Amino acid sequence: MSGKIVNLSRVRKTRAREDKRRRGDENAAKFGRSKAERAMQDARAEKDSAHLDAHKRDGADQE
């Protein structure tokens, strides 16, 4: 036998770390948004809310 001695526990842990990182990268590409995109969505939601609030009738809430 002329092979390199390998610590199986270390190989298993390294493989698990690589798999976890790969899955994380896939999820980031699939679900992640940049900071600018999140800020834009928050600003749009705030603007839409303000627009709706500006068009409320005064007596409509009280019945």
PDBQT receptor file of N, H, CA, C and O in Angstrom, charges set to zero:
ATOM      1  N   MET A   1       0.831  -1.173   0.000  1.00  0.00    +0.000 N 
ATOM      2  CA  MET A   1       0.000   0.000   0.000  1.00  0.00    +0.000 C 
ATOM      3  C   MET A   1       0.877   1.238   0.000  1.00  0.00    +0.000 C 
ATOM      4  O   MET A   1       1.643   1.494   0.929  1.00  0.00    +0.000 OA
ATOM      5  N   SER A   2       0.738   1.975  -1.051  1.00  0.00    +0.000 N 
ATOM      6  H   SER A   2       0.115   1.767  -1.805  1.00  0.00    +0.000 HD
ATOM      7  CA  SER A   2       1.491   3.226  -1.109  1.00  0.00    +0.000 C 
ATOM      8  C   SER A   2       0.496   4.362  -1.250  1.00  0.00    +0.000 C 
ATOM      9  O   SER A   2       0.273   4.881  -2.344  1.00  0.00    +0.000 OA
ATOM     10  N   GLY A   3      -0.087   4.733  -0.150  1.00  0.00    +0.000 N 
ATOM     11  H   GLY A   3       0.094   4.312   0.738  1.00  0.00    +0.000 HD
ATOM     12  CA  GLY A   3      -1.093   5.791  -0.157  1.00  0.00    +0.000 C 
ATOM     13  C   GLY A   3      -0.849   6.770   0.965  1.00  0.00    +0.000 C 
ATOM     14  O   GLY A   3      -0.082   6.519   1.894  1.00  0.00    +0.000 OA
ATOM     15  N   LYS A   4      -1.502   7.848   0.851  1.00  0.00    +0.000 N 
ATOM     16  H   LYS A   4      -2.125   8.052   0.096  1.00  0.00    +0.000 HD
ATOM     17  CA  LYS A   4      -1.380   8.892   1.860  1.00  0.00    +0.000 C 
ATOM     18  C   LYS A   4      -2.321   8.569   3.016  1.00  0.00    +0.000 C 
ATOM     19  O   LYS A   4      -3.466   8.170   2.803  1.00  0.00    +0.000 OA
ATOM     20  N   ILE A   5      -1.829   8.744   4.237  1.00  0.00    +0.000 N 
ATOM     21  H   ILE A   5      -0.898   9.067   4.410  1.00  0.00    +0.000 HD
ATOM     22  CA  ILE A   5      -2.653   8.508   5.411  1.00  0.00    +0.000 C 
ATOM     23  C   ILE A   5      -3.574   9.709   5.582  1.00  0.00    +0.000 C 
ATOM     24  O   ILE A   5      -3.139  10.861   5.588  1.00  0.00    +0.000 OA
ATOM     25  N   VAL A   6      -4.885   9.396   5.725  1.00  0.00    +0.000 N 
ATOM     26  H   VAL A   6      -5.239   8.460   5.721  1.00  0.00    +0.000 HD
ATOM     27  CA  VAL A   6      -5.886  10.453   5.793  1.00  0.00    +0.000 C 
ATOM     28  C   VAL A   6      -6.706  10.276   7.064  1.00  0.00    +0.000 C 
ATOM     29  O   VAL A   6      -7.119   9.168   7.403  1.00  0.00    +0.000 OA
ATOM     30  N   ASN A   7      -6.931  11.367   7.748  1.00  0.00    +0.000 N 
ATOM     31  H   ASN A   7      -6.596  12.268   7.472  1.00  0.00    +0.000 HD
ATOM     32  CA  ASN A   7      -7.797  11.356   8.918  1.00  0.00    +0.000 C 
ATOM     33  C   ASN A   7      -9.232  11.464   8.409  1.00  0.00    +0.000 C 
ATOM     34  O   ASN A   7      -9.645  12.510   7.908  1.00  0.00    +0.000 OA
ATOM     35  N   LEU A   8      -9.985  10.377   8.540  1.00  0.00    +0.000 N 
ATOM     36  H   LEU A   8      -9.650   9.528   8.947  1.00  0.00    +0.000 HD
ATOM     37  CA  LEU A   8     -11.337  10.328   7.982  1.00  0.00    +0.000 C 
ATOM     38  C   LEU A   8     -12.272  11.336   8.637  1.00  0.00    +0.000 C 
ATOM     39  O   LEU A   8     -13.158  11.878   7.978  1.00  0.00    +0.000 OA
ATOM     40  N   SER A   9     -12.087  11.585   9.895  1.00  0.00    +0.000 N 
ATOM     41  H   SER A   9     -11.366  11.145  10.431  1.00  0.00    +0.000 HD
ATOM     42  CA  SER A   9     -12.927  12.556  10.589  1.00  0.00    +0.000 C 
ATOM     43  C   SER A   9     -12.715  13.955   9.996  1.00  0.00    +0.000 C 
ATOM     44  O   SER A   9     -13.677  14.693   9.785  1.00  0.00    +0.000 OA
ATOM     45  N   ARG A  10     -11.486  14.308   9.736  1.00  0.00    +0.000 N 
ATOM     46  H   ARG A  10     -10.704  13.709   9.908  1.00  0.00    +0.000 HD
ATOM     47  CA  ARG A  10     -11.184  15.615   9.160  1.00  0.00    +0.000 C 
ATOM     48  C   ARG A  10     -11.738  15.727   7.741  1.00  0.00    +0.000 C 
ATOM     49  O   ARG A  10     -12.253  16.777   7.359  1.00  0.00    +0.000 OA
ATOM     50  N   VAL A  11     -11.636  14.662   6.969  1.00  0.00    +0.000 N 
ATOM     51  H   VAL A  11     -11.218  13.809   7.280  1.00  0.00    +0.000 HD
ATOM     52  CA  VAL A  11     -12.169  14.672   5.606  1.00  0.00    +0.000 C 
ATOM     53  C   VAL A  11     -13.686  14.836   5.636  1.00  0.00    +0.000 C 
ATOM     54  O   VAL A  11     -14.249  15.594   4.846  1.00  0.00    +0.000 OA
ATOM     55  N   ARG A  12     -14.340  14.128   6.543  1.00  0.00    +0.000 N 
ATOM     56  H   ARG A  12     -13.883  13.512   7.185  1.00  0.00    +0.000 HD
ATOM     57  CA  ARG A  12     -15.792  14.201   6.655  1.00  0.00    +0.000 C 
ATOM     58  C   ARG A  12     -16.237  15.614   7.059  1.00  0.00    +0.000 C 
ATOM     59  O   ARG A  12     -17.205  16.143   6.513  1.00  0.00    +0.000 OA
ATOM     60  N   LYS A  13     -15.536  16.211   8.004  1.00  0.00    +0.000 N 
ATOM     61  H   LYS A  13     -14.750  15.781   8.448  1.00  0.00    +0.000 HD
ATOM     62  CA  LYS A  13     -15.897  17.563   8.442  1.00  0.00    +0.000 C 
ATOM     63  C   LYS A  13     -15.647  18.584   7.332  1.00  0.00    +0.000 C 
ATOM     64  O   LYS A  13     -16.441  19.507   7.149  1.00  0.00    +0.000 OA
ATOM     65  N   THR A  14     -14.567  18.428   6.603  1.00  0.00    +0.000 N 
ATOM     66  H   THR A  14     -13.922  17.678   6.751  1.00  0.00    +0.000 HD
ATOM     67  CA  THR A  14     -14.269  19.342   5.498  1.00  0.00    +0.000 C 
ATOM     68  C   THR A  14     -15.326  19.241   4.417  1.00  0.00    +0.000 C 
ATOM     69  O   THR A  14     -15.780  20.257   3.891  1.00  0.00    +0.000 OA
ATOM     70  N   ARG A  15     -15.719  18.030   4.084  1.00  0.00    +0.000 N 
ATOM     71  H   ARG A  15     -15.350  17.205   4.511  1.00  0.00    +0.000 HD
ATOM     72  CA  ARG A  15     -16.758  17.829   3.083  1.00  0.00    +0.000 C 
ATOM     73  C   ARG A  15     -18.083  18.446   3.542  1.00  0.00    +0.000 C 
ATOM     74  O   ARG A  15     -18.790  19.061   2.745  1.00  0.00    +0.000 OA
ATOM     75  N   ALA A  16     -18.418  18.282   4.825  1.00  0.00    +0.000 N 
ATOM     76  H   ALA A  16     -17.843  17.782   5.473  1.00  0.00    +0.000 HD
ATOM     77  CA  ALA A  16     -19.660  18.850   5.356  1.00  0.00    +0.000 C 
ATOM     78  C   ALA A  16     -19.621  20.375   5.277  1.00  0.00    +0.000 C 
ATOM     79  O   ALA A  16     -20.621  21.002   4.929  1.00  0.00    +0.000 OA
ATOM     80  N   ARG A  17     -18.466  20.978   5.602  1.00  0.00    +0.000 N 
ATOM     81  H   ARG A  17     -17.654  20.468   5.885  1.00  0.00    +0.000 HD
ATOM     82  CA  ARG A  17     -18.347  22.436   5.511  1.00  0.00    +0.000 C 
ATOM     83  C   ARG A  17     -18.514  22.918   4.080  1.00  0.00    +0.000 C 
ATOM     84  O   ARG A  17     -19.180  23.923   3.831  1.00  0.00    +0.000 OA
ATOM     85  N   GLU A  18     -17.916  22.210   3.150  1.00  0.00    +0.000 N 
ATOM     86  H   GLU A  18     -17.375  21.393   3.352  1.00  0.00    +0.000 HD
ATOM     87  CA  GLU A  18     -18.026  22.595   1.733  1.00  0.00    +0.000 C 
ATOM     88  C   GLU A  18     -19.474  22.487   1.249  1.00  0.00    +0.000 C 
ATOM     89  O   GLU A  18     -19.952  23.354   0.517  1.00  0.00    +0.000 OA
ATOM     90  N   ASP A  19     -20.162  21.432   1.655  1.00  0.00    +0.000 N 
ATOM     91  H   ASP A  19     -19.774  20.728   2.250  1.00  0.00    +0.000 HD
ATOM     92  CA  ASP A  19     -21.563  21.257   1.266  1.00  0.00    +0.000 C 
ATOM     93  C   ASP A  19     -22.438  22.363   1.848  1.00  0.00    +0.000 C 
ATOM     94  O   ASP A  19     -23.314  22.900   1.171  1.00  0.00    +0.000 OA
ATOM     95  N   LYS A  20     -22.186  22.693   3.112  1.00  0.00    +0.000 N 
ATOM     96  H   LYS A  20     -21.474  22.256   3.662  1.00  0.00    +0.000 HD
ATOM     97  CA  LYS A  20     -22.967  23.739   3.767  1.00  0.00    +0.000 C 
ATOM     98  C   LYS A  20     -22.724  25.091   3.091  1.00  0.00    +0.000 C 
ATOM     99  O   LYS A  20     -23.666  25.855   2.880  1.00  0.00    +0.000 OA
ATOM    100  N   ARG A  21     -21.486  25.384   2.758  1.00  0.00    +0.000 N 
ATOM    101  H   ARG A  21     -20.721  24.763   2.930  1.00  0.00    +0.000 HD
ATOM    102  CA  ARG A  21     -21.174  26.638   2.083  1.00  0.00    +0.000 C 
ATOM    103  C   ARG A  21     -21.814  26.680   0.697  1.00  0.00    +0.000 C 
ATOM    104  O   ARG A  21     -22.332  27.719   0.286  1.00  0.00    +0.000 OA
ATOM    105  N   ARG A  22     -21.784  25.566  -0.022  1.00  0.00    +0.000 N 
ATOM    106  H   ARG A  22     -21.364  24.722   0.311  1.00  0.00    +0.000 HD
ATOM    107  CA  ARG A  22     -22.385  25.502  -1.350  1.00  0.00    +0.000 C 
ATOM    108  C   ARG A  22     -23.891  25.742  -1.280  1.00  0.00    +0.000 C 
ATOM    109  O   ARG A  22     -24.447  26.487  -2.087  1.00  0.00    +0.000 OA
ATOM    110  N   ARG A  23     -24.553  25.099  -0.299  1.00  0.00    +0.000 N 
ATOM    111  H   ARG A  23     -24.101  24.494   0.356  1.00  0.00    +0.000 HD
ATOM    112  CA  ARG A  23     -25.994  25.310  -0.134  1.00  0.00    +0.000 C 
ATOM    113  C   ARG A  23     -26.304  26.759   0.237  1.00  0.00    +0.000 C 
ATOM    114  O   ARG A  23     -27.289  27.328  -0.233  1.00  0.00    +0.000 OA
ATOM    115  N   GLY A  24     -25.467  27.346   1.074  1.00  0.00    +0.000 N 
ATOM    116  H   GLY A  24     -24.667  26.884   1.456  1.00  0.00    +0.000 HD
ATOM    117  CA  GLY A  24     -25.658  28.742   1.449  1.00  0.00    +0.000 C 
ATOM    118  C   GLY A  24     -25.505  29.673   0.263  1.00  0.00    +0.000 C 
ATOM    119  O   GLY A  24     -26.265  30.631   0.120  1.00  0.00    +0.000 OA
ATOM    120  N   ASP A  25     -24.526  29.397  -0.591  1.00  0.00    +0.000 N 
ATOM    121  H   ASP A  25     -23.909  28.619  -0.475  1.00  0.00    +0.000 HD
ATOM    122  CA  ASP A  25     -24.332  30.217  -1.792  1.00  0.00    +0.000 C 
ATOM    123  C   ASP A  25     -25.524  30.081  -2.741  1.00  0.00    +0.000 C 
ATOM    124  O   ASP A  25     -25.960  31.064  -3.341  1.00  0.00    +0.000 OA
ATOM    125  N   GLU A  26     -26.043  28.870  -2.874  1.00  0.00    +0.000 N 
ATOM    126  H   GLU A  26     -25.689  28.072  -2.386  1.00  0.00    +0.000 HD
ATOM    127  CA  GLU A  26     -27.217  28.664  -3.730  1.00  0.00    +0.000 C 
ATOM    128  C   GLU A  26     -28.425  29.428  -3.190  1.00  0.00    +0.000 C 
ATOM    129  O   GLU A  26     -29.163  30.055  -3.950  1.00  0.00    +0.000 OA
ATOM    130  N   ASN A  27     -28.620  29.370  -1.874  1.00  0.00    +0.000 N 
ATOM    131  H   ASN A  27     -28.020  28.860  -1.257  1.00  0.00    +0.000 HD
ATOM    132  CA  ASN A  27     -29.751  30.081  -1.271  1.00  0.00    +0.000 C 
ATOM    133  C   ASN A  27     -29.582  31.590  -1.395  1.00  0.00    +0.000 C 
ATOM    134  O   ASN A  27     -30.559  32.306  -1.615  1.00  0.00    +0.000 OA
ATOM    135  N   ALA A  28     -28.370  32.072  -1.259  1.00  0.00    +0.000 N 
ATOM    136  H   ALA A  28     -27.576  31.491  -1.080  1.00  0.00    +0.000 HD
ATOM    137  CA  ALA A  28     -28.133  33.506  -1.389  1.00  0.00    +0.000 C 
ATOM    138  C   ALA A  28     -28.455  33.970  -2.800  1.00  0.00    +0.000 C 
ATOM    139  O   ALA A  28     -29.020  35.047  -2.993  1.00  0.00    +0.000 OA
ATOM    140  N   ALA A  29     -28.099  33.164  -3.776  1.00  0.00    +0.000 N 
ATOM    141  H   ALA A  29     -27.640  32.289  -3.620  1.00  0.00    +0.000 HD
ATOM    142  CA  ALA A  29     -28.392  33.528  -5.161  1.00  0.00    +0.000 C 
ATOM    143  C   ALA A  29     -29.893  33.442  -5.440  1.00  0.00    +0.000 C 
ATOM    144  O   ALA A  29     -30.432  34.228  -6.219  1.00  0.00    +0.000 OA
ATOM    145  N   LYS A  30     -30.554  32.496  -4.808  1.00  0.00    +0.000 N 
ATOM    146  H   LYS A  30     -30.116  31.857  -4.175  1.00  0.00    +0.000 HD
ATOM    147  CA  LYS A  30     -31.974  32.284  -5.066  1.00  0.00    +0.000 C 
ATOM    148  C   LYS A  30     -32.851  33.288  -4.314  1.00  0.00    +0.000 C 
ATOM    149  O   LYS A  30     -33.797  33.828  -4.888  1.00  0.00    +0.000 OA
ATOM    150  N   PHE A  31     -32.550  33.542  -3.045  1.00  0.00    +0.000 N 
ATOM    151  H   PHE A  31     -31.781  33.104  -2.579  1.00  0.00    +0.000 HD
ATOM    152  CA  PHE A  31     -33.442  34.324  -2.194  1.00  0.00    +0.000 C 
ATOM    153  C   PHE A  31     -32.871  35.674  -1.772  1.00  0.00    +0.000 C 
ATOM    154  O   PHE A  31     -33.617  36.541  -1.316  1.00  0.00    +0.000 OA
ATOM    155  N   GLY A  32     -31.594  35.862  -1.911  1.00  0.00    +0.000 N 
ATOM    156  H   GLY A  32     -30.987  35.159  -2.281  1.00  0.00    +0.000 HD
ATOM    157  CA  GLY A  32     -30.954  37.060  -1.384  1.00  0.00    +0.000 C 
ATOM    158  C   GLY A  32     -31.243  38.310  -2.193  1.00  0.00    +0.000 C 
ATOM    159  O   GLY A  32     -31.455  38.250  -3.404  1.00  0.00    +0.000 OA
ATOM    160  N   ARG A  33     -31.249  39.427  -1.513  1.00  0.00    +0.000 N 
ATOM    161  H   ARG A  33     -31.077  39.475  -0.529  1.00  0.00    +0.000 HD
ATOM    162  CA  ARG A  33     -31.415  40.717  -2.162  1.00  0.00    +0.000 C 
ATOM    163  C   ARG A  33     -30.290  41.609  -1.686  1.00  0.00    +0.000 C 
ATOM    164  O   ARG A  33     -29.791  41.458  -0.571  1.00  0.00    +0.000 OA
ATOM    165  N   SER A  34     -29.896  42.535  -2.533  1.00  0.00    +0.000 N 
ATOM    166  H   SER A  34     -30.302  42.658  -3.439  1.00  0.00    +0.000 HD
ATOM    167  CA  SER A  34     -28.846  43.451  -2.126  1.00  0.00    +0.000 C 
ATOM    168  C   SER A  34     -29.418  44.485  -1.171  1.00  0.00    +0.000 C 
ATOM    169  O   SER A  34     -30.635  44.627  -1.048  1.00  0.00    +0.000 OA
ATOM    170  N   LYS A  35     -28.541  45.196  -0.506  1.00  0.00    +0.000 N 
ATOM    171  H   LYS A  35     -27.552  45.081  -0.607  1.00  0.00    +0.000 HD
ATOM    172  CA  LYS A  35     -28.972  46.214   0.440  1.00  0.00    +0.000 C 
ATOM    173  C   LYS A  35     -29.769  47.305  -0.266  1.00  0.00    +0.000 C 
ATOM    174  O   LYS A  35     -30.752  47.812   0.275  1.00  0.00    +0.000 OA
ATOM    175  N   ALA A  36     -29.348  47.659  -1.462  1.00  0.00    +0.000 N 
ATOM    176  H   ALA A  36     -28.550  47.247  -1.902  1.00  0.00    +0.000 HD
ATOM    177  CA  ALA A  36     -30.054  48.687  -2.233  1.00  0.00    +0.000 C 
ATOM    178  C   ALA A  36     -31.461  48.232  -2.594  1.00  0.00    +0.000 C 
ATOM    179  O   ALA A  36     -32.401  49.027  -2.554  1.00  0.00    +0.000 OA
ATOM    180  N   GLU A  37     -31.613  46.960  -2.946  1.00  0.00    +0.000 N 
ATOM    181  H   GLU A  37     -30.850  46.314  -2.979  1.00  0.00    +0.000 HD
ATOM    182  CA  GLU A  37     -32.941  46.437  -3.274  1.00  0.00    +0.000 C 
ATOM    183  C   GLU A  37     -33.865  46.453  -2.055  1.00  0.00    +0.000 C 
ATOM    184  O   GLU A  37     -35.041  46.801  -2.168  1.00  0.00    +0.000 OA
ATOM    185  N   ARG A  38     -33.328  46.072  -0.880  1.00  0.00    +0.000 N 
ATOM    186  H   ARG A  38     -32.373  45.790  -0.788  1.00  0.00    +0.000 HD
ATOM    187  CA  ARG A  38     -34.141  46.110   0.332  1.00  0.00    +0.000 C 
ATOM    188  C   ARG A  38     -34.542  47.543   0.668  1.00  0.00    +0.000 C 
ATOM    189  O   ARG A  38     -35.689  47.797   1.038  1.00  0.00    +0.000 OA
ATOM    190  N   ALA A  39     -33.610  48.473   0.542  1.00  0.00    +0.000 N 
ATOM    191  H   ALA A  39     -32.679  48.267   0.242  1.00  0.00    +0.000 HD
ATOM    192  CA  ALA A  39     -33.912  49.881   0.842  1.00  0.00    +0.000 C 
ATOM    193  C   ALA A  39     -34.964  50.417  -0.122  1.00  0.00    +0.000 C 
ATOM    194  O   ALA A  39     -35.861  51.153   0.288  1.00  0.00    +0.000 OA
ATOM    195  N   MET A  40     -34.862  50.057  -1.393  1.00  0.00    +0.000 N 
ATOM    196  H   MET A  40     -34.133  49.459  -1.726  1.00  0.00    +0.000 HD
ATOM    197  CA  MET A  40     -35.826  50.511  -2.388  1.00  0.00    +0.000 C 
ATOM    198  C   MET A  40     -37.216  49.972  -2.069  1.00  0.00    +0.000 C 
ATOM    199  O   MET A  40     -38.199  50.709  -2.151  1.00  0.00    +0.000 OA
ATOM    200  N   GLN A  41     -37.307  48.708  -1.711  1.00  0.00    +0.000 N 
ATOM    201  H   GLN A  41     -36.509  48.109  -1.645  1.00  0.00    +0.000 HD
ATOM    202  CA  GLN A  41     -38.598  48.120  -1.388  1.00  0.00    +0.000 C 
ATOM    203  C   GLN A  41     -39.192  48.769  -0.139  1.00  0.00    +0.000 C 
ATOM    204  O   GLN A  41     -40.394  49.032  -0.091  1.00  0.00    +0.000 OA
ATOM    205  N   ASP A  42     -38.368  49.027   0.864  1.00  0.00    +0.000 N 
ATOM    206  H   ASP A  42     -37.392  48.813   0.825  1.00  0.00    +0.000 HD
ATOM    207  CA  ASP A  42     -38.856  49.688   2.074  1.00  0.00    +0.000 C 
ATOM    208  C   ASP A  42     -39.358  51.094   1.763  1.00  0.00    +0.000 C 
ATOM    209  O   ASP A  42     -40.392  51.518   2.279  1.00  0.00    +0.000 OA
ATOM    210  N   ALA A  43     -38.624  51.816   0.920  1.00  0.00    +0.000 N 
ATOM    211  H   ALA A  43     -37.784  51.472   0.500  1.00  0.00    +0.000 HD
ATOM    212  CA  ALA A  43     -39.029  53.178   0.562  1.00  0.00    +0.000 C 
ATOM    213  C   ALA A  43     -40.344  53.162  -0.214  1.00  0.00    +0.000 C 
ATOM    214  O   ALA A  43     -41.210  54.006   0.014  1.00  0.00    +0.000 OA
ATOM    215  N   ARG A  44     -40.493  52.219  -1.115  1.00  0.00    +0.000 N 
ATOM    216  H   ARG A  44     -39.790  51.532  -1.300  1.00  0.00    +0.000 HD
ATOM    217  CA  ARG A  44     -41.742  52.117  -1.875  1.00  0.00    +0.000 C 
ATOM    218  C   ARG A  44     -42.918  51.787  -0.966  1.00  0.00    +0.000 C 
ATOM    219  O   ARG A  44     -44.003  52.346  -1.125  1.00  0.00    +0.000 OA
ATOM    220  N   ALA A  45     -42.710  50.887  -0.020  1.00  0.00    +0.000 N 
ATOM    221  H   ALA A  45     -41.828  50.432   0.109  1.00  0.00    +0.000 HD
ATOM    222  CA  ALA A  45     -43.786  50.515   0.901  1.00  0.00    +0.000 C 
ATOM    223  C   ALA A  45     -44.183  51.711   1.760  1.00  0.00    +0.000 C 
ATOM    224  O   ALA A  45     -45.369  51.937   2.001  1.00  0.00    +0.000 OA
ATOM    225  N   GLU A  46     -43.204  52.469   2.218  1.00  0.00    +0.000 N 
ATOM    226  H   GLU A  46     -42.240  52.285   2.023  1.00  0.00    +0.000 HD
ATOM    227  CA  GLU A  46     -43.498  53.647   3.027  1.00  0.00    +0.000 C 
ATOM    228  C   GLU A  46     -44.241  54.701   2.210  1.00  0.00    +0.000 C 
ATOM    229  O   GLU A  46     -45.172  55.333   2.709  1.00  0.00    +0.000 OA
ATOM    230  N   LYS A  47     -43.833  54.890   0.961  1.00  0.00    +0.000 N 
ATOM    231  H   LYS A  47     -43.076  54.376   0.556  1.00  0.00    +0.000 HD
ATOM    232  CA  LYS A  47     -44.500  55.862   0.090  1.00  0.00    +0.000 C 
ATOM    233  C   LYS A  47     -45.937  55.430  -0.184  1.00  0.00    +0.000 C 
ATOM    234  O   LYS A  47     -46.850  56.255  -0.143  1.00  0.00    +0.000 OA
ATOM    235  N   ASP A  48     -46.143  54.153  -0.460  1.00  0.00    +0.000 N 
ATOM    236  H   ASP A  48     -45.402  53.483  -0.493  1.00  0.00    +0.000 HD
ATOM    237  CA  ASP A  48     -47.495  53.654  -0.714  1.00  0.00    +0.000 C 
ATOM    238  C   ASP A  48     -48.384  53.806   0.515  1.00  0.00    +0.000 C 
ATOM    239  O   ASP A  48     -49.554  54.170   0.397  1.00  0.00    +0.000 OA
ATOM    240  N   SER A  49     -47.835  53.531   1.687  1.00  0.00    +0.000 N 
ATOM    241  H   SER A  49     -46.884  53.236   1.783  1.00  0.00    +0.000 HD
ATOM    242  CA  SER A  49     -48.598  53.677   2.914  1.00  0.00    +0.000 C 
ATOM    243  C   SER A  49     -48.987  55.137   3.140  1.00  0.00    +0.000 C 
ATOM    244  O   SER A  49     -50.125  55.431   3.507  1.00  0.00    +0.000 OA
ATOM    245  N   ALA A  50     -48.045  56.044   2.920  1.00  0.00    +0.000 N 
ATOM    246  H   ALA A  50     -47.121  55.805   2.621  1.00  0.00    +0.000 HD
ATOM    247  CA  ALA A  50     -48.336  57.464   3.083  1.00  0.00    +0.000 C 
ATOM    248  C   ALA A  50     -49.382  57.918   2.073  1.00  0.00    +0.000 C 
ATOM    249  O   ALA A  50     -50.238  58.744   2.392  1.00  0.00    +0.000 OA
ATOM    250  N   HIS A  51     -49.319  57.389   0.869  1.00  0.00    +0.000 N 
ATOM    251  H   HIS A  51     -48.624  56.719   0.610  1.00  0.00    +0.000 HD
ATOM    252  CA  HIS A  51     -50.281  57.753  -0.176  1.00  0.00    +0.000 C 
ATOM    253  C   HIS A  51     -51.697  57.306   0.220  1.00  0.00    +0.000 C 
ATOM    254  O   HIS A  51     -52.661  58.052   0.051  1.00  0.00    +0.000 OA
ATOM    255  N   LEU A  52     -51.807  56.086   0.746  1.00  0.00    +0.000 N 
ATOM    256  H   LEU A  52     -51.024  55.480   0.883  1.00  0.00    +0.000 HD
ATOM    257  CA  LEU A  52     -53.113  55.591   1.178  1.00  0.00    +0.000 C 
ATOM    258  C   LEU A  52     -53.636  56.378   2.382  1.00  0.00    +0.000 C 
ATOM    259  O   LEU A  52     -54.819  56.710   2.452  1.00  0.00    +0.000 OA
ATOM    260  N   ASP A  53     -52.746  56.669   3.319  1.00  0.00    +0.000 N 
ATOM    261  H   ASP A  53     -51.785  56.400   3.262  1.00  0.00    +0.000 HD
ATOM    262  CA  ASP A  53     -53.162  57.435   4.495  1.00  0.00    +0.000 C 
ATOM    263  C   ASP A  53     -53.645  58.830   4.108  1.00  0.00    +0.000 C 
ATOM    264  O   ASP A  53     -54.550  59.367   4.747  1.00  0.00    +0.000 OA
ATOM    265  N   ALA A  54     -53.065  59.414   3.088  1.00  0.00    +0.000 N 
ATOM    266  H   ALA A  54     -52.330  58.978   2.569  1.00  0.00    +0.000 HD
ATOM    267  CA  ALA A  54     -53.447  60.755   2.661  1.00  0.00    +0.000 C 
ATOM    268  C   ALA A  54     -54.840  60.765   2.038  1.00  0.00    +0.000 C 
ATOM    269  O   ALA A  54     -55.482  61.813   1.985  1.00  0.00    +0.000 OA
ATOM    270  N   HIS A  55     -55.309  59.624   1.572  1.00  0.00    +0.000 N 
ATOM    271  H   HIS A  55     -54.787  58.772   1.615  1.00  0.00    +0.000 HD
ATOM    272  CA  HIS A  55     -56.602  59.562   0.906  1.00  0.00    +0.000 C 
ATOM    273  C   HIS A  55     -57.717  59.007   1.792  1.00  0.00    +0.000 C 
ATOM    274  O   HIS A  55     -58.807  58.711   1.302  1.00  0.00    +0.000 OA
ATOM    275  N   LYS A  56     -57.456  58.865   3.081  1.00  0.00    +0.000 N 
ATOM    276  H   LYS A  56     -56.571  59.105   3.479  1.00  0.00    +0.000 HD
ATOM    277  CA  LYS A  56     -58.488  58.365   3.978  1.00  0.00    +0.000 C 
ATOM    278  C   LYS A  56     -59.525  59.462   4.223  1.00  0.00    +0.000 C 
ATOM    279  O   LYS A  56     -59.217  60.653   4.257  1.00  0.00    +0.000 OA
ATOM    280  N   ARG A  57     -60.731  59.019   4.387  1.00  0.00    +0.000 N 
ATOM    281  H   ARG A  57     -60.982  58.052   4.360  1.00  0.00    +0.000 HD
ATOM    282  CA  ARG A  57     -61.804  59.953   4.734  1.00  0.00    +0.000 C 
ATOM    283  C   ARG A  57     -61.832  60.105   6.240  1.00  0.00    +0.000 C 
ATOM    284  O   ARG A  57     -61.533  59.164   6.975  1.00  0.00    +0.000 OA
ATOM    285  N   ASP A  58     -62.191  61.287   6.693  1.00  0.00    +0.000 N 
ATOM    286  H   ASP A  58     -62.434  62.052   6.096  1.00  0.00    +0.000 HD
ATOM    287  CA  ASP A  58     -62.155  61.570   8.121  1.00  0.00    +0.000 C 
ATOM    288  C   ASP A  58     -63.166  60.751   8.908  1.00  0.00    +0.000 C 
ATOM    289  O   ASP A  58     -62.821  60.223   9.965  1.00  0.00    +0.000 OA
ATOM    290  N   GLY A  59     -64.377  60.628   8.442  1.00  0.00    +0.000 N 
ATOM    291  H   GLY A  59     -64.657  61.057   7.583  1.00  0.00    +0.000 HD
ATOM    292  CA  GLY A  59     -65.425  59.945   9.200  1.00  0.00    +0.000 C 
ATOM    293  C   GLY A  59     -65.574  58.484   8.879  1.00  0.00    +0.000 C 
ATOM    294  O   GLY A  59     -66.427  57.824   9.473  1.00  0.00    +0.000 OA
ATOM    295  N   ALA A  60     -64.793  57.943   7.975  1.00  0.00    +0.000 N 
ATOM    296  H   ALA A  60     -64.100  58.479   7.493  1.00  0.00    +0.000 HD
ATOM    297  CA  ALA A  60     -64.952  56.561   7.532  1.00  0.00    +0.000 C 
ATOM    298  C   ALA A  60     -64.542  55.563   8.614  1.00  0.00    +0.000 C 
ATOM    299  O   ALA A  60     -65.072  54.453   8.661  1.00  0.00    +0.000 OA
ATOM    300  N   ASP A  61     -63.616  55.941   9.473  1.00  0.00    +0.000 N 
ATOM    301  H   ASP A  61     -63.185  56.842   9.435  1.00  0.00    +0.000 HD
ATOM    302  CA  ASP A  61     -63.119  55.021  10.495  1.00  0.00    +0.000 C 
ATOM    303  C   ASP A  61     -64.077  54.893  11.665  1.00  0.00    +0.000 C 
ATOM    304  O   ASP A  61     -64.071  53.873  12.355  1.00  0.00    +0.000 OA
ATOM    305  N   GLN A  62     -64.902  55.908  11.905  1.00  0.00    +0.000 N 
ATOM    306  H   GLN A  62     -64.906  56.737  11.345  1.00  0.00    +0.000 HD
ATOM    307  CA  GLN A  62     -65.778  55.908  13.062  1.00  0.00    +0.000 C 
ATOM    308  C   GLN A  62     -67.209  55.586  12.641  1.00  0.00    +0.000 C 
ATOM    309  O   GLN A  62     -67.829  56.342  11.893  1.00  0.00    +0.000 OA
ATOM    310  N   GLU A  63     -67.714  54.487  13.115  1.00  0.00    +0.000 N 
ATOM    311  H   GLU A  63     -67.210  53.873  13.722  1.00  0.00    +0.000 HD
ATOM    312  CA  GLU A  63     -69.102  54.110  12.811  1.00  0.00    +0.000 C 
ATOM    313  C   GLU A  63     -69.837  53.725  14.041  1.00  0.00    +0.000 C 
ATOM    314  O   GLU A  63     -71.016  53.380  13.973  1.00  0.00    +0.000 OA
TER     315      GLU A  63
